[in-house]
Amino acid sequence: MGKITKDTIIMDVLMMDRATAPIFIKHGMHCLGCPSSSGESIEDACAVHGIDADKLVADLNAFFDAQ
């Protein structure tokens, strides 16, 4: 599997593994079920919510690397 990037769509990450939801929530992204998550990149969502996209992407990649 390729690395998660800031351009990755949120819903694509969740479809890869629903266990990533707590990672998004830990970073303050609580709207995972909203319609935007199915077409919004991690970077775009982070910009809207004031979240550090680099830290979120690093945590997501660490999750997948540990599997």
PDB file of N, CA, C and O in Angstrom:
ATOM      1  N   MET A   1       0.839  -1.176   0.000  1.00  0.00           N
ATOM      2  CA  MET A   1       0.000   0.000   0.000  1.00  0.00           C
ATOM      3  C   MET A   1       0.890   1.248   0.000  1.00  0.00           C
ATOM      4  O   MET A   1       1.939   1.271   0.644  1.00  0.00           O
ATOM      5  N   GLY A   2       0.469   2.260  -0.713  1.00  0.00           N
ATOM      6  CA  GLY A   2       1.214   3.506  -0.761  1.00  0.00           C
ATOM      7  C   GLY A   2       1.036   4.313   0.509  1.00  0.00           C
ATOM      8  O   GLY A   2       0.185   4.015   1.347  1.00  0.00           O
ATOM      9  N   LYS A   3       1.837   5.315   0.626  1.00  0.00           N
ATOM     10  CA  LYS A   3       1.763   6.193   1.791  1.00  0.00           C
ATOM     11  C   LYS A   3       0.559   7.126   1.686  1.00  0.00           C
ATOM     12  O   LYS A   3       0.133   7.502   0.594  1.00  0.00           O
ATOM     13  N   ILE A   4       0.032   7.481   2.836  1.00  0.00           N
ATOM     14  CA  ILE A   4      -1.001   8.502   2.914  1.00  0.00           C
ATOM     15  C   ILE A   4      -0.304   9.850   2.715  1.00  0.00           C
ATOM     16  O   ILE A   4       0.767  10.086   3.273  1.00  0.00           O
ATOM     17  N   THR A   5      -0.906  10.720   1.928  1.00  0.00           N
ATOM     18  CA  THR A   5      -0.361  12.066   1.730  1.00  0.00           C
ATOM     19  C   THR A   5      -1.439  13.087   2.083  1.00  0.00           C
ATOM     20  O   THR A   5      -2.584  12.727   2.359  1.00  0.00           O
ATOM     21  N   LYS A   6      -1.064  14.345   2.069  1.00  0.00           N
ATOM     22  CA  LYS A   6      -2.039  15.393   2.352  1.00  0.00           C
ATOM     23  C   LYS A   6      -3.104  15.472   1.254  1.00  0.00           C
ATOM     24  O   LYS A   6      -4.178  16.033   1.471  1.00  0.00           O
ATOM     25  N   ASP A   7      -2.811  14.917   0.088  1.00  0.00           N
ATOM     26  CA  ASP A   7      -3.766  14.912  -1.022  1.00  0.00           C
ATOM     27  C   ASP A   7      -4.753  13.755  -0.951  1.00  0.00           C
ATOM     28  O   ASP A   7      -5.722  13.724  -1.710  1.00  0.00           O
ATOM     29  N   THR A   8      -4.521  12.805  -0.051  1.00  0.00           N
ATOM     30  CA  THR A   8      -5.406  11.649   0.069  1.00  0.00           C
ATOM     31  C   THR A   8      -6.778  12.099   0.564  1.00  0.00           C
ATOM     32  O   THR A   8      -6.888  12.948   1.448  1.00  0.00           O
ATOM     33  N   ILE A   9      -7.811  11.519  -0.018  1.00  0.00           N
ATOM     34  CA  ILE A   9      -9.188  11.827   0.374  1.00  0.00           C
ATOM     35  C   ILE A   9      -9.490  11.127   1.700  1.00  0.00           C
ATOM     36  O   ILE A   9      -9.152   9.958   1.885  1.00  0.00           O
ATOM     37  N   ILE A  10     -10.121  11.846   2.609  1.00  0.00           N
ATOM     38  CA  ILE A  10     -10.410  11.310   3.944  1.00  0.00           C
ATOM     39  C   ILE A  10     -11.158   9.979   3.860  1.00  0.00           C
ATOM     40  O   ILE A  10     -10.781   9.015   4.527  1.00  0.00           O
ATOM     41  N   MET A  11     -12.198   9.920   3.057  1.00  0.00           N
ATOM     42  CA  MET A  11     -12.994   8.697   2.975  1.00  0.00           C
ATOM     43  C   MET A  11     -12.169   7.528   2.453  1.00  0.00           C
ATOM     44  O   MET A  11     -12.410   6.384   2.839  1.00  0.00           O
ATOM     45  N   ASP A  12     -11.195   7.798   1.579  1.00  0.00           N
ATOM     46  CA  ASP A  12     -10.331   6.716   1.089  1.00  0.00           C
ATOM     47  C   ASP A  12      -9.538   6.104   2.235  1.00  0.00           C
ATOM     48  O   ASP A  12      -9.365   4.886   2.293  1.00  0.00           O
ATOM     49  N   VAL A  13      -9.057   6.943   3.144  1.00  0.00           N
ATOM     50  CA  VAL A  13      -8.321   6.427   4.306  1.00  0.00           C
ATOM     51  C   VAL A  13      -9.256   5.589   5.174  1.00  0.00           C
ATOM     52  O   VAL A  13      -8.890   4.497   5.607  1.00  0.00           O
ATOM     53  N   LEU A  14     -10.447   6.090   5.426  1.00  0.00           N
ATOM     54  CA  LEU A  14     -11.400   5.362   6.259  1.00  0.00           C
ATOM     55  C   LEU A  14     -11.813   4.038   5.612  1.00  0.00           C
ATOM     56  O   LEU A  14     -12.064   3.058   6.314  1.00  0.00           O
ATOM     57  N   MET A  15     -11.883   4.004   4.292  1.00  0.00           N
ATOM     58  CA  MET A  15     -12.236   2.765   3.596  1.00  0.00           C
ATOM     59  C   MET A  15     -11.092   1.748   3.660  1.00  0.00           C
ATOM     60  O   MET A  15     -11.329   0.540   3.651  1.00  0.00           O
ATOM     61  N   MET A  16      -9.854   2.242   3.723  1.00  0.00           N
ATOM     62  CA  MET A  16      -8.706   1.337   3.868  1.00  0.00           C
ATOM     63  C   MET A  16      -8.758   0.629   5.207  1.00  0.00           C
ATOM     64  O   MET A  16      -8.463  -0.561   5.310  1.00  0.00           O
ATOM     65  N   ASP A  17      -9.140   1.384   6.241  1.00  0.00           N
ATOM     66  CA  ASP A  17      -9.244   0.796   7.578  1.00  0.00           C
ATOM     67  C   ASP A  17     -10.044   1.747   8.461  1.00  0.00           C
ATOM     68  O   ASP A  17      -9.600   2.856   8.758  1.00  0.00           O
ATOM     69  N   ARG A  18     -11.215   1.307   8.871  1.00  0.00           N
ATOM     70  CA  ARG A  18     -12.079   2.134   9.725  1.00  0.00           C
ATOM     71  C   ARG A  18     -11.432   2.442  11.075  1.00  0.00           C
ATOM     72  O   ARG A  18     -11.841   3.378  11.763  1.00  0.00           O
ATOM     73  N   ALA A  19     -10.428   1.658  11.452  1.00  0.00           N
ATOM     74  CA  ALA A  19      -9.739   1.889  12.721  1.00  0.00           C
ATOM     75  C   ALA A  19      -8.918   3.183  12.708  1.00  0.00           C
ATOM     76  O   ALA A  19      -8.354   3.569  13.731  1.00  0.00           O
ATOM     77  N   THR A  20      -8.852   3.849  11.554  1.00  0.00           N
ATOM     78  CA  THR A  20      -8.163   5.143  11.500  1.00  0.00           C
ATOM     79  C   THR A  20      -9.034   6.277  12.042  1.00  0.00           C
ATOM     80  O   THR A  20      -8.526   7.366  12.311  1.00  0.00           O
ATOM     81  N   ALA A  21     -10.322   6.040  12.205  1.00  0.00           N
ATOM     82  CA  ALA A  21     -11.234   7.095  12.685  1.00  0.00           C
ATOM     83  C   ALA A  21     -10.744   7.739  13.983  1.00  0.00           C
ATOM     84  O   ALA A  21     -10.760   8.966  14.082  1.00  0.00           O
ATOM     85  N   PRO A  22     -10.308   6.964  14.983  1.00  0.00           N
ATOM     86  CA  PRO A  22      -9.832   7.607  16.220  1.00  0.00           C
ATOM     87  C   PRO A  22      -8.620   8.524  16.008  1.00  0.00           C
ATOM     88  O   PRO A  22      -8.417   9.469  16.770  1.00  0.00           O
ATOM     89  N   ILE A  23      -7.828   8.248  14.989  1.00  0.00           N
ATOM     90  CA  ILE A  23      -6.674   9.106  14.702  1.00  0.00           C
ATOM     91  C   ILE A  23      -7.167  10.474  14.228  1.00  0.00           C
ATOM     92  O   ILE A  23      -6.679  11.512  14.676  1.00  0.00           O
ATOM     93  N   PHE A  24      -8.134  10.460  13.321  1.00  0.00           N
ATOM     94  CA  PHE A  24      -8.707  11.726  12.863  1.00  0.00           C
ATOM     95  C   PHE A  24      -9.326  12.484  14.043  1.00  0.00           C
ATOM     96  O   PHE A  24      -9.129  13.690  14.191  1.00  0.00           O
ATOM     97  N   ILE A  25     -10.068  11.767  14.869  1.00  0.00           N
ATOM     98  CA  ILE A  25     -10.751  12.389  16.004  1.00  0.00           C
ATOM     99  C   ILE A  25      -9.738  12.964  17.000  1.00  0.00           C
ATOM    100  O   ILE A  25      -9.936  14.056  17.531  1.00  0.00           O
ATOM    101  N   LYS A  26      -8.659  12.226  17.247  1.00  0.00           N
ATOM    102  CA  LYS A  26      -7.610  12.697  18.161  1.00  0.00           C
ATOM    103  C   LYS A  26      -7.033  14.035  17.700  1.00  0.00           C
ATOM    104  O   LYS A  26      -6.641  14.866  18.519  1.00  0.00           O
ATOM    105  N   HIS A  27      -6.987  14.231  16.411  1.00  0.00           N
ATOM    106  CA  HIS A  27      -6.436  15.467  15.850  1.00  0.00           C
ATOM    107  C   HIS A  27      -7.476  16.574  15.741  1.00  0.00           C
ATOM    108  O   HIS A  27      -7.165  17.675  15.287  1.00  0.00           O
ATOM    109  N   GLY A  28      -8.710  16.290  16.153  1.00  0.00           N
ATOM    110  CA  GLY A  28      -9.736  17.324  16.158  1.00  0.00           C
ATOM    111  C   GLY A  28     -10.665  17.314  14.962  1.00  0.00           C
ATOM    112  O   GLY A  28     -11.446  18.248  14.777  1.00  0.00           O
ATOM    113  N   MET A  29     -10.595  16.281  14.153  1.00  0.00           N
ATOM    114  CA  MET A  29     -11.462  16.175  12.987  1.00  0.00           C
ATOM    115  C   MET A  29     -12.628  15.248  13.345  1.00  0.00           C
ATOM    116  O   MET A  29     -12.546  14.031  13.178  1.00  0.00           O
ATOM    117  N   HIS A  30     -13.694  15.841  13.832  1.00  0.00           N
ATOM    118  CA  HIS A  30     -14.825  15.070  14.344  1.00  0.00           C
ATOM    119  C   HIS A  30     -15.942  14.873  13.330  1.00  0.00           C
ATOM    120  O   HIS A  30     -16.943  14.232  13.650  1.00  0.00           O
ATOM    121  N   CYS A  31     -15.807  15.395  12.136  1.00  0.00           N
ATOM    122  CA  CYS A  31     -16.900  15.355  11.162  1.00  0.00           C
ATOM    123  C   CYS A  31     -16.663  14.287  10.094  1.00  0.00           C
ATOM    124  O   CYS A  31     -16.869  14.545   8.908  1.00  0.00           O
ATOM    125  N   LEU A  32     -16.243  13.124  10.492  1.00  0.00           N
ATOM    126  CA  LEU A  32     -15.891  12.079   9.528  1.00  0.00           C
ATOM    127  C   LEU A  32     -17.079  11.583   8.715  1.00  0.00           C
ATOM    128  O   LEU A  32     -16.898  11.064   7.614  1.00  0.00           O
ATOM    129  N   GLY A  33     -18.276  11.732   9.233  1.00  0.00           N
ATOM    130  CA  GLY A  33     -19.449  11.265   8.510  1.00  0.00           C
ATOM    131  C   GLY A  33     -20.082  12.321   7.622  1.00  0.00           C
ATOM    132  O   GLY A  33     -21.067  12.044   6.936  1.00  0.00           O
ATOM    133  N   CYS A  34     -19.531  13.526   7.624  1.00  0.00           N
ATOM    134  CA  CYS A  34     -20.150  14.587   6.827  1.00  0.00           C
ATOM    135  C   CYS A  34     -19.870  14.349   5.342  1.00  0.00           C
ATOM    136  O   CYS A  34     -18.881  13.703   4.997  1.00  0.00           O
ATOM    137  N   PRO A  35     -20.720  14.857   4.477  1.00  0.00           N
ATOM    138  CA  PRO A  35     -20.551  14.632   3.034  1.00  0.00           C
ATOM    139  C   PRO A  35     -19.206  15.107   2.500  1.00  0.00           C
ATOM    140  O   PRO A  35     -18.700  14.538   1.533  1.00  0.00           O
ATOM    141  N   SER A  36     -18.623  16.117   3.095  1.00  0.00           N
ATOM    142  CA  SER A  36     -17.341  16.626   2.601  1.00  0.00           C
ATOM    143  C   SER A  36     -16.232  15.587   2.706  1.00  0.00           C
ATOM    144  O   SER A  36     -15.313  15.581   1.888  1.00  0.00           O
ATOM    145  N   SER A  37     -16.307  14.714   3.697  1.00  0.00           N
ATOM    146  CA  SER A  37     -15.222  13.752   3.901  1.00  0.00           C
ATOM    147  C   SER A  37     -15.082  12.787   2.729  1.00  0.00           C
ATOM    148  O   SER A  37     -14.018  12.196   2.543  1.00  0.00           O
ATOM    149  N   SER A  38     -16.140  12.619   1.936  1.00  0.00           N
ATOM    150  CA  SER A  38     -16.032  11.692   0.814  1.00  0.00           C
ATOM    151  C   SER A  38     -15.329  12.300  -0.390  1.00  0.00           C
ATOM    152  O   SER A  38     -14.993  11.579  -1.330  1.00  0.00           O
ATOM    153  N   GLY A  39     -15.100  13.601  -0.384  1.00  0.00           N
ATOM    154  CA  GLY A  39     -14.419  14.200  -1.517  1.00  0.00           C
ATOM    155  C   GLY A  39     -13.345  15.189  -1.145  1.00  0.00           C
ATOM    156  O   GLY A  39     -12.733  15.803  -2.018  1.00  0.00           O
ATOM    157  N   GLU A  40     -13.107  15.352   0.144  1.00  0.00           N
ATOM    158  CA  GLU A  40     -12.166  16.369   0.613  1.00  0.00           C
ATOM    159  C   GLU A  40     -10.822  15.737   0.964  1.00  0.00           C
ATOM    160  O   GLU A  40     -10.760  14.687   1.605  1.00  0.00           O
ATOM    161  N   SER A  41      -9.759  16.391   0.536  1.00  0.00           N
ATOM    162  CA  SER A  41      -8.425  15.898   0.886  1.00  0.00           C
ATOM    163  C   SER A  41      -8.136  16.170   2.356  1.00  0.00           C
ATOM    164  O   SER A  41      -8.771  17.017   2.984  1.00  0.00           O
ATOM    165  N   ILE A  42      -7.177  15.444   2.884  1.00  0.00           N
ATOM    166  CA  ILE A  42      -6.749  15.673   4.264  1.00  0.00           C
ATOM    167  C   ILE A  42      -6.279  17.111   4.425  1.00  0.00           C
ATOM    168  O   ILE A  42      -6.611  17.769   5.412  1.00  0.00           O
ATOM    169  N   GLU A  43      -5.513  17.597   3.467  1.00  0.00           N
ATOM    170  CA  GLU A  43      -4.987  18.963   3.563  1.00  0.00           C
ATOM    171  C   GLU A  43      -6.107  20.001   3.587  1.00  0.00           C
ATOM    172  O   GLU A  43      -6.074  20.931   4.394  1.00  0.00           O
ATOM    173  N   ASP A  44      -7.096  19.847   2.709  1.00  0.00           N
ATOM    174  CA  ASP A  44      -8.208  20.807   2.672  1.00  0.00           C
ATOM    175  C   ASP A  44      -8.996  20.795   3.980  1.00  0.00           C
ATOM    176  O   ASP A  44      -9.334  21.849   4.519  1.00  0.00           O
ATOM    177  N   ALA A  45      -9.284  19.595   4.486  1.00  0.00           N
ATOM    178  CA  ALA A  45     -10.042  19.487   5.735  1.00  0.00           C
ATOM    179  C   ALA A  45      -9.252  20.071   6.903  1.00  0.00           C
ATOM    180  O   ALA A  45      -9.820  20.739   7.768  1.00  0.00           O
ATOM    181  N   CYS A  46      -7.965  19.824   6.929  1.00  0.00           N
ATOM    182  CA  CYS A  46      -7.130  20.358   8.001  1.00  0.00           C
ATOM    183  C   CYS A  46      -7.097  21.883   7.957  1.00  0.00           C
ATOM    184  O   CYS A  46      -7.105  22.537   9.000  1.00  0.00           O
ATOM    185  N   ALA A  47      -7.062  22.442   6.767  1.00  0.00           N
ATOM    186  CA  ALA A  47      -7.047  23.902   6.638  1.00  0.00           C
ATOM    187  C   ALA A  47      -8.334  24.497   7.199  1.00  0.00           C
ATOM    188  O   ALA A  47      -8.300  25.533   7.864  1.00  0.00           O
ATOM    189  N   VAL A  48      -9.461  23.854   6.938  1.00  0.00           N
ATOM    190  CA  VAL A  48     -10.751  24.339   7.419  1.00  0.00           C
ATOM    191  C   VAL A  48     -10.840  24.247   8.942  1.00  0.00           C
ATOM    192  O   VAL A  48     -11.404  25.126   9.594  1.00  0.00           O
ATOM    193  N   HIS A  49     -10.278  23.173   9.502  1.00  0.00           N
ATOM    194  CA  HIS A  49     -10.411  22.911  10.933  1.00  0.00           C
ATOM    195  C   HIS A  49      -9.226  23.398  11.764  1.00  0.00           C
ATOM    196  O   HIS A  49      -9.220  23.229  12.984  1.00  0.00           O
ATOM    197  N   GLY A  50      -8.225  23.998  11.123  1.00  0.00           N
ATOM    198  CA  GLY A  50      -7.067  24.496  11.858  1.00  0.00           C
ATOM    199  C   GLY A  50      -6.208  23.394  12.442  1.00  0.00           C
ATOM    200  O   GLY A  50      -5.681  23.524  13.547  1.00  0.00           O
ATOM    201  N   ILE A  51      -6.069  22.312  11.699  1.00  0.00           N
ATOM    202  CA  ILE A  51      -5.324  21.136  12.159  1.00  0.00           C
ATOM    203  C   ILE A  51      -4.011  21.050  11.386  1.00  0.00           C
ATOM    204  O   ILE A  51      -3.960  21.412  10.210  1.00  0.00           O
ATOM    205  N   ASP A  52      -2.961  20.578  12.031  1.00  0.00           N
ATOM    206  CA  ASP A  52      -1.666  20.383  11.380  1.00  0.00           C
ATOM    207  C   ASP A  52      -1.732  19.128  10.508  1.00  0.00           C
ATOM    208  O   ASP A  52      -1.722  18.011  11.026  1.00  0.00           O
ATOM    209  N   ALA A  53      -1.799  19.308   9.198  1.00  0.00           N
ATOM    210  CA  ALA A  53      -1.932  18.190   8.269  1.00  0.00           C
ATOM    211  C   ALA A  53      -0.724  17.266   8.312  1.00  0.00           C
ATOM    212  O   ALA A  53      -0.872  16.051   8.178  1.00  0.00           O
ATOM    213  N   ASP A  54       0.457  17.816   8.495  1.00  0.00           N
ATOM    214  CA  ASP A  54       1.667  16.988   8.521  1.00  0.00           C
ATOM    215  C   ASP A  54       1.641  16.005   9.695  1.00  0.00           C
ATOM    216  O   ASP A  54       2.016  14.843   9.541  1.00  0.00           O
ATOM    217  N   LYS A  55       1.201  16.468  10.860  1.00  0.00           N
ATOM    218  CA  LYS A  55       1.127  15.589  12.034  1.00  0.00           C
ATOM    219  C   LYS A  55       0.073  14.507  11.839  1.00  0.00           C
ATOM    220  O   LYS A  55       0.298  13.349  12.191  1.00  0.00           O
ATOM    221  N   LEU A  56      -1.075  14.878  11.279  1.00  0.00           N
ATOM    222  CA  LEU A  56      -2.133  13.895  11.034  1.00  0.00           C
ATOM    223  C   LEU A  56      -1.666  12.840  10.047  1.00  0.00           C
ATOM    224  O   LEU A  56      -1.864  11.648  10.279  1.00  0.00           O
ATOM    225  N   VAL A  57      -1.052  13.258   8.955  1.00  0.00           N
ATOM    226  CA  VAL A  57      -0.549  12.319   7.950  1.00  0.00           C
ATOM    227  C   VAL A  57       0.513  11.408   8.553  1.00  0.00           C
ATOM    228  O   VAL A  57       0.542  10.213   8.260  1.00  0.00           O
ATOM    229  N   ALA A  58       1.377  11.955   9.385  1.00  0.00           N
ATOM    230  CA  ALA A  58       2.430  11.143  10.024  1.00  0.00           C
ATOM    231  C   ALA A  58       1.802  10.084  10.921  1.00  0.00           C
ATOM    232  O   ALA A  58       2.245   8.936  10.918  1.00  0.00           O
ATOM    233  N   ASP A  59       0.779  10.450  11.689  1.00  0.00           N
ATOM    234  CA  ASP A  59       0.108   9.481  12.556  1.00  0.00           C
ATOM    235  C   ASP A  59      -0.611   8.401  11.746  1.00  0.00           C
ATOM    236  O   ASP A  59      -0.588   7.226  12.114  1.00  0.00           O
ATOM    237  N   LEU A  60      -1.246   8.798  10.651  1.00  0.00           N
ATOM    238  CA  LEU A  60      -1.928   7.808   9.803  1.00  0.00           C
ATOM    239  C   LEU A  60      -0.926   6.842   9.193  1.00  0.00           C
ATOM    240  O   LEU A  60      -1.170   5.635   9.173  1.00  0.00           O
ATOM    241  N   ASN A  61       0.198   7.349   8.695  1.00  0.00           N
ATOM    242  CA  ASN A  61       1.209   6.469   8.116  1.00  0.00           C
ATOM    243  C   ASN A  61       1.831   5.559   9.166  1.00  0.00           C
ATOM    244  O   ASN A  61       2.147   4.406   8.873  1.00  0.00           O
ATOM    245  N   ALA A  62       2.013   6.060  10.388  1.00  0.00           N
ATOM    246  CA  ALA A  62       2.537   5.219  11.468  1.00  0.00           C
ATOM    247  C   ALA A  62       1.559   4.093  11.770  1.00  0.00           C
ATOM    248  O   ALA A  62       1.977   2.966  12.037  1.00  0.00           O
ATOM    249  N   PHE A  63       0.271   4.380  11.731  1.00  0.00           N
ATOM    250  CA  PHE A  63      -0.760   3.352  11.951  1.00  0.00           C
ATOM    251  C   PHE A  63      -0.632   2.250  10.905  1.00  0.00           C
ATOM    252  O   PHE A  63      -0.604   1.067  11.243  1.00  0.00           O
ATOM    253  N   PHE A  64      -0.555   2.639   9.638  1.00  0.00           N
ATOM    254  CA  PHE A  64      -0.482   1.640   8.575  1.00  0.00           C
ATOM    255  C   PHE A  64       0.862   0.907   8.565  1.00  0.00           C
ATOM    256  O   PHE A  64       0.917  -0.276   8.232  1.00  0.00           O
ATOM    257  N   ASP A  65       1.934   1.596   8.924  1.00  0.00           N
ATOM    258  CA  ASP A  65       3.256   0.959   8.980  1.00  0.00           C
ATOM    259  C   ASP A  65       3.306  -0.105  10.069  1.00  0.00           C
ATOM    260  O   ASP A  65       4.037  -1.088   9.940  1.00  0.00           O
ATOM    261  N   ALA A  66       2.547   0.077  11.127  1.00  0.00           N
ATOM    262  CA  ALA A  66       2.554  -0.856  12.257  1.00  0.00           C
ATOM    263  C   ALA A  66       1.770  -2.133  11.951  1.00  0.00           C
ATOM    264  O   ALA A  66       1.859  -3.109  12.696  1.00  0.00           O
ATOM    265  N   GLN A  67       1.021  -2.130  10.882  1.00  0.00           N
ATOM    266  CA  GLN A  67       0.204  -3.314  10.563  1.00  0.00           C
ATOM    267  C   GLN A  67       0.993  -4.366   9.854  1.00  0.00           C
ATOM    268  O   GLN A  67       0.454  -5.421   9.518  1.00  0.00           O
TER     269      GLN A  67
END
